[in-house]
Amino acid sequence: MSPAQQRISRRIGAIAESATLAVDAKAKSLKAQGRPVIGFGAGEPDFPTPQHIVDAAAEALQDPRNFRYSPAAGLPELREAIARVTARDSGWEFDPSQVLVTNGGKQAVYQAFQTVVDDGDDVLLPAPYWTTYPEAIRLAGGNPVEVFAGAGNDYKVTPEQLEEACTPATKALLFCSPSNPTGSVYTPEETRAVGEWAAAKGIFVISDEIYQHLLYDGVQSVSLAQAVPALHEHLILLNGVAKTYAMTGWRVGWLVGPPDVVKAATNLQSHLSSNVNNVAQRAALAALTGPSERVAQMREAFDRRRNRMVEGLNAIDGVNCPVPTGAFYAYPDVTGLLGREIAGTTPTTSAELAELILEKAEVAVVPGEAFGPSGYLRLSYALGDDDLAEGLSRLQDLLGGAR
């Protein structure tokens, strides 16, 4: 290797660490050291995977078929179930051959961008955004173009904003509703307007629907697939079992799209990872086809925690937390806390504020810099009720607010 050569490729060396996983890892490390850290960082349900799903996996372990390679695109039974569920929940009826089962939703994100984005293509990225999106776009050679909507707009972008950001190089739009990190949900009318704008432009829309079953306050959400059928030839849906069924560690997601896109993405996966773990696929099949009572119970718990979270955050002077109506995140605007002396320190960015909160209150939150502009924090309420109450109490003690 010559002195001019780098040990790590520029492409991989430029990837930013996942901020959410980094915060979660730091919180767990501090806990291991004996510090009583409360973690609001990771978007991971605290519930066990429903028992019928675990039982299906245990049964799959007794079947030698699952010890062998299976089709790279996924088990035929699972792809058929995904097609049925997508038709039911997202209003798009298609052939199971248009499904690719991936190693979690994150791999579906990566492969979607790799499949449709070329070097120099622009991808419109509504902000705040999930921290992996821009990195996946860059890995595909694309340019993430942030389109920001603040708390005053409930963190939702408009077609007018998208039009202003659009260029001749625009190839795709990322759409996520319910949103990670904000918990915002586009109304059916707002979704339709965005979809019609994209259809008129002839660009791809990569729509992440992994939180589609986590809705509150009677809010109605509609998939782009149902809202704008004319978009189907340029629409890629991403989903998975992680959030709805408390299966984050099982790593089963999927990608649905036009036949040529799915064929190309499957070809990529055949070289990248081949098939997803067969036992996990059998578990995912049980999740999609089995009883849903536990799913409803988990959603009710998230709803209760959501109300407590928003109430507790808005009791802090200088914090403005819109009420999230989906997913399991709160995304308060904390610009009112910046520049204020707190525990002998004056944070000027949300990253500095998050560090201060972790050190002084032993509460782990993710700063807005991970998702777009500074001045915000993301807190997941997918944790136990007692930890949530204790964490909010510590935040109020440190930052000032009603108890």
C-alpha positions in Angstrom: 0.0 0.0 0.0 1.5 3.3 -1.1 1.7 6.3 1.4 -1.0 8.0 -0.7 -3.5 5.2 -0.2 -5.9 5.3 2.7 -6.5 2.3 4.9 -10.3 3.0 5.0 -12.1 3.9 1.8 -13.3 7.5 1.5 -16.8 6.2 0.9 -17.0 4.3 4.2 -14.8 6.7 6.1 -17.3 9.5 5.4 -20.2 7.7 7.0 -21.4 9.4 10.2 -22.1 7.1 13.2 -25.7 6.4 13.9 -26.5 9.0 16.5 -29.4 7.1 18.0 -27.4 3.9 18.4 -24.4 5.9 19.8 -26.6 7.5 22.5 -28.1 4.2 23.4 -24.7 2.5 23.6 -23.4 5.3 25.8 -26.4 5.0 28.1 -25.9 1.3 28.4 -22.2 1.8 29.1 -22.9 4.2 31.9 -25.5 1.8 33.3 -22.9 -1.0 33.3 -20.7 1.3 35.3 -23.4 1.5 37.9 -24.9 4.9 37.0 -28.7 5.0 37.0 -29.2 6.3 33.5 -32.6 6.6 32.0 -32.5 6.1 28.2 -34.8 8.0 25.9 -32.6 7.4 23.0 -33.4 4.2 21.1 -36.7 3.6 19.3 -37.2 0.2 20.7 -40.4 -1.2 22.3 -39.7 -2.4 25.9 -42.3 -5.2 25.4 -41.3 -8.8 24.7 -42.1 -10.2 21.3 -45.7 -11.7 21.5 -45.5 -15.4 22.5 -47.2 -16.9 19.4 -44.4 -15.4 17.3 -41.7 -16.8 19.6 -43.5 -20.2 19.4 -43.4 -20.1 15.6 -39.7 -19.5 15.7 -39.2 -22.4 18.1 -41.2 -24.7 15.8 -39.2 -23.5 12.8 -36.0 -24.7 14.6 -37.3 -28.2 14.4 -37.7 -28.1 10.6 -34.4 -28.9 8.7 -35.7 -26.9 5.7 -34.9 -23.7 7.6 -31.2 -24.7 8.0 -30.6 -24.3 4.2 -30.4 -21.5 1.8 -33.7 -20.1 0.7 -34.7 -17.6 -2.1 -32.8 -14.4 -1.8 -36.0 -12.4 -2.2 -37.6 -14.2 0.8 -39.7 -17.2 1.6 -42.6 -17.4 -0.8 -45.1 -17.8 2.0 -43.8 -14.6 3.7 -43.8 -12.6 0.4 -47.4 -13.7 -0.2 -48.4 -12.6 3.4 -46.7 -9.2 2.9 -48.5 -8.7 -0.4 -51.9 -9.4 1.4 -51.1 -7.2 4.3 -49.9 -4.3 2.1 -53.1 -4.5 0.0 -55.1 -4.4 3.3 -53.1 -1.6 5.0 -51.7 0.4 2.1 -54.3 -0.1 -0.6 -51.9 -1.5 -3.2 -52.6 -4.9 -4.7 -49.7 -6.4 -6.5 -48.0 -9.7 -7.2 -45.8 -11.2 -4.4 -42.9 -11.1 -6.9 -42.9 -7.4 -6.1 -41.7 -8.0 -2.5 -38.2 -8.3 -1.3 -37.6 -9.4 2.3 -34.6 -7.7 3.8 -32.5 -7.9 7.0 -34.6 -5.3 8.8 -36.1 -2.1 7.6 -32.7 -0.4 7.6 -31.4 -2.7 4.8 -34.5 -2.0 2.8 -33.7 1.7 3.1 -30.1 1.1 1.9 -31.1 -1.1 -1.0 -33.9 1.2 -2.2 -31.5 4.1 -2.6 -28.8 1.9 -4.1 -31.3 0.6 -6.7 -32.7 3.9 -8.0 -30.1 6.6 -7.2 -27.0 7.3 -9.4 -23.9 9.5 -8.8 -25.0 13.1 -8.6 -28.7 12.5 -8.3 -30.5 14.8 -5.8 -32.8 13.2 -3.2 -35.3 15.5 -1.4 -35.1 14.8 2.3 -37.8 16.3 4.5 -36.2 17.4 7.8 -36.2 16.5 10.6 -35.3 13.1 9.2 -34.2 9.7 10.5 -30.4 9.7 10.9 -29.8 6.8 8.5 -31.5 8.4 5.4 -28.8 10.9 4.4 -26.0 8.4 4.9 -27.8 5.8 2.7 -28.3 8.4 0.1 -24.6 9.4 0.1 -23.6 5.8 -0.1 -25.6 5.5 -3.3 -23.7 8.5 -4.7 -26.7 10.8 -4.2 -27.0 14.2 -2.7 -29.4 14.6 0.2 -31.3 17.9 -0.2 -32.8 18.9 3.2 -36.3 20.5 3.2 -37.0 21.7 6.7 -40.3 22.2 8.4 -40.2 23.3 12.1 -42.5 22.8 15.1 -44.8 25.6 13.9 -45.6 23.4 10.8 -45.8 20.2 12.9 -42.6 19.2 11.1 -44.4 18.5 7.8 -43.2 19.9 4.5 -45.5 21.2 1.7 -45.5 20.7 -2.0 -44.5 24.3 -2.3 -41.3 23.7 -0.3 -40.5 20.6 -2.3 -41.0 22.5 -5.6 -38.6 25.2 -4.4 -35.9 22.5 -3.6 -36.5 20.5 -6.7 -33.8 20.7 -9.5 -33.3 18.9 -12.8 -31.0 16.5 -10.9 -33.8 15.5 -8.5 -34.4 11.7 -8.8 -36.3 10.8 -5.7 -38.2 12.0 -2.5 -38.1 10.3 0.9 -41.4 10.3 2.6 -42.0 9.1 6.2 -45.4 9.2 7.9 -45.8 8.6 10.8 -42.4 10.2 11.2 -39.3 9.2 12.9 -38.0 11.4 14.6 -41.0 13.7 15.2 -44.1 11.5 15.5 -45.9 13.8 13.1 -48.5 12.2 10.7 -49.5 13.8 7.4 -53.2 14.0 6.9 -54.8 12.2 3.9 -55.1 15.5 2.1 -51.4 16.4 2.8 -50.3 13.0 1.7 -52.3 13.2 -1.5 -50.8 16.6 -2.3 -47.3 15.5 -1.8 -47.9 12.3 -3.9 -49.6 14.2 -6.7 -46.7 16.7 -6.8 -44.2 13.8 -7.1 -46.2 12.0 -9.7 -46.4 15.2 -11.8 -42.6 15.4 -11.5 -42.1 11.8 -12.5 -39.6 11.2 -9.6 -39.4 8.2 -7.4 -40.9 8.3 -3.9 -39.4 6.1 -1.2 -42.0 5.9 1.5 -41.1 4.5 4.9 -44.3 3.0 6.5 -42.8 1.1 9.4 -44.8 3.1 12.0 -48.1 3.0 10.1 -49.9 1.0 12.8 -48.9 3.4 15.6 -51.5 6.2 15.4 -53.3 8.1 18.2 -56.1 10.5 18.9 -58.2 9.0 16.1 -55.8 10.3 13.5 -56.4 8.9 10.1 -53.4 8.2 7.9 -53.3 7.0 4.3 -50.5 5.4 2.3 -49.2 7.1 -0.8 -50.0 3.9 -2.6 -53.7 4.4 -1.9 -53.7 8.2 -2.0 -52.1 8.5 -5.5 -52.4 5.2 -7.5 -50.8 7.0 -10.5 -47.5 7.0 -8.4 -47.2 3.2 -8.4 -44.6 3.0 -11.1 -42.4 5.3 -9.2 -43.3 4.2 -5.6 -41.2 2.1 -3.2 -42.7 1.2 0.1 -40.5 0.2 3.0 -41.8 -1.7 6.1 -41.0 -4.4 8.6 -42.1 -6.1 11.8 -39.7 -4.3 14.2 -41.9 -1.6 15.7 -45.4 -2.9 15.5 -44.6 -6.4 16.9 -41.7 -5.5 19.2 -39.3 -7.5 17.0 -36.4 -5.0 16.6 -33.8 -7.8 17.1 -35.3 -10.3 14.7 -34.2 -8.2 11.7 -37.0 -8.7 9.2 -38.1 -5.8 6.9 -39.2 -5.6 3.3 -39.3 -3.5 0.2 -42.3 -3.3 -2.2 -42.1 -1.6 -5.6 -42.4 -1.8 -9.3 -41.2 -5.1 -10.8 -38.0 -3.8 -12.4 -37.0 -2.1 -9.1 -37.6 -5.1 -7.0 -35.8 -7.4 -9.5 -32.7 -5.1 -9.4 -32.8 -4.8 -5.6 -33.1 -8.6 -5.3 -30.0 -9.0 -7.5 -28.1 -6.6 -5.2 -29.2 -8.6 -2.1 -28.2 -11.9 -3.8 -24.6 -10.6 -3.6 -24.9 -8.6 -0.4 -26.5 -11.0 2.0 -28.6 -13.6 0.3 -31.7 -14.7 2.2 -32.8 -13.3 5.6 -32.5 -15.8 8.5 -35.2 -18.4 7.8 -36.3 -18.8 11.4 -36.8 -15.0 11.7 -38.8 -15.1 8.5 -41.0 -17.8 9.9 -41.5 -15.6 13.0 -42.4 -12.6 10.8 -44.9 -14.8 9.0 -46.6 -15.6 12.3 -46.6 -11.9 13.2 -48.4 -10.9 10.0 -50.9 -13.8 10.1 -51.5 -14.3 13.8 -53.6 -12.6 16.5 -53.3 -8.8 16.9 -54.4 -8.4 20.6 -50.9 -7.8 21.9 -50.3 -5.2 19.2 -53.3 -3.2 20.3 -52.2 -3.5 24.0 -48.8 -2.1 23.1 -50.3 0.7 21.2 -52.5 1.6 24.1 -49.4 1.7 26.4 -47.6 3.9 23.9 -50.6 6.3 23.8 -50.6 6.6 27.6 -46.8 7.3 27.7 -47.1 9.8 24.9 -49.6 11.9 26.8 -47.4 11.8 29.9 -44.3 12.7 27.9 -45.8 15.7 26.2 -47.3 17.0 29.4 -44.0 16.6 31.2 -41.9 18.3 28.5 -44.2 21.2 28.0 -44.1 21.9 31.8 -40.5 22.9 31.3 -40.0 26.6 30.7 -38.4 27.1 27.3 -39.6 23.8 25.8 -42.2 23.6 23.1 -43.3 20.0 22.3 -46.0 19.6 19.6 -48.3 16.6 20.3 -47.1 13.7 18.2 -49.9 11.6 16.7 -47.9 8.6 15.5 -44.8 6.4 16.1 -43.4 6.6 19.6 -41.3 9.8 19.7 -41.6 13.3 21.0 -39.5 16.0 19.3 -39.5 19.2 21.4 -38.2 22.5 20.2 -35.6 23.5 22.9 -34.3 26.7 21.4 -35.8 28.5 24.5 -33.2 26.6 26.7 -30.2 27.5 24.6 -28.1 30.4 25.8 -29.5 30.0 29.3 -27.3 29.0 32.2 -28.1 25.5 33.4 -26.2 23.9 36.3 -23.3 26.3 35.8 -23.1 25.7 32.0 -24.6 27.6 29.1 -25.4 25.3 26.2 -25.6 27.0 22.8 -26.6 23.9 20.7 -28.9 21.0 21.3 -25.8 18.7 21.1 -24.3 20.6 24.1 -27.7 20.5 25.9 -27.9 16.7 25.4 -24.4 16.3 26.8 -25.3 18.4 29.8 -28.6 16.5 30.4 -26.7 13.1 30.3 -24.0 14.3 32.7 -26.1 16.2 35.2 -29.5 14.4 35.1 -28.3 11.0 33.9 -30.9 11.0 31.2 -30.0 10.1 27.6 -31.7 12.0 24.8 -30.7 12.5 21.1 -29.9 16.0 19.9 -31.5 17.6 16.9 -28.2 17.7 15.0 -28.7 14.0 14.3 -31.9 14.7 12.4 -31.3 18.1 10.9 -31.0 21.6 12.4 -29.9 22.2 16.0 -32.4 23.3 18.6 -34.4 20.1 19.1 -34.2 16.9 21.0 -35.7 13.5 20.3 -37.1 11.4 23.1 -38.5 7.9 22.6 -41.4 7.0 24.9 -41.1 3.3 24.1 -39.8 2.6 27.6 -41.3 1.5 30.9 -43.8 3.9 32.6 -41.7 4.1 35.8 -38.5 5.0 33.8 -40.4 7.5 31.8 -41.8 9.3 35.0 -38.4 9.3 36.6 -36.7 10.6 33.5 -39.2 13.5 33.2 -38.8 14.3 36.8 -35.0 14.6 36.4 -35.4 16.8 33.3 -37.7 19.1 35.2 -35.3 19.2 38.2 -32.4 20.2 36.0 -34.2 22.5 33.5 -36.9 23.9 35.6 -40.6 23.1 35.5 -43.6 21.9 37.3 -43.4 18.5 39.0 
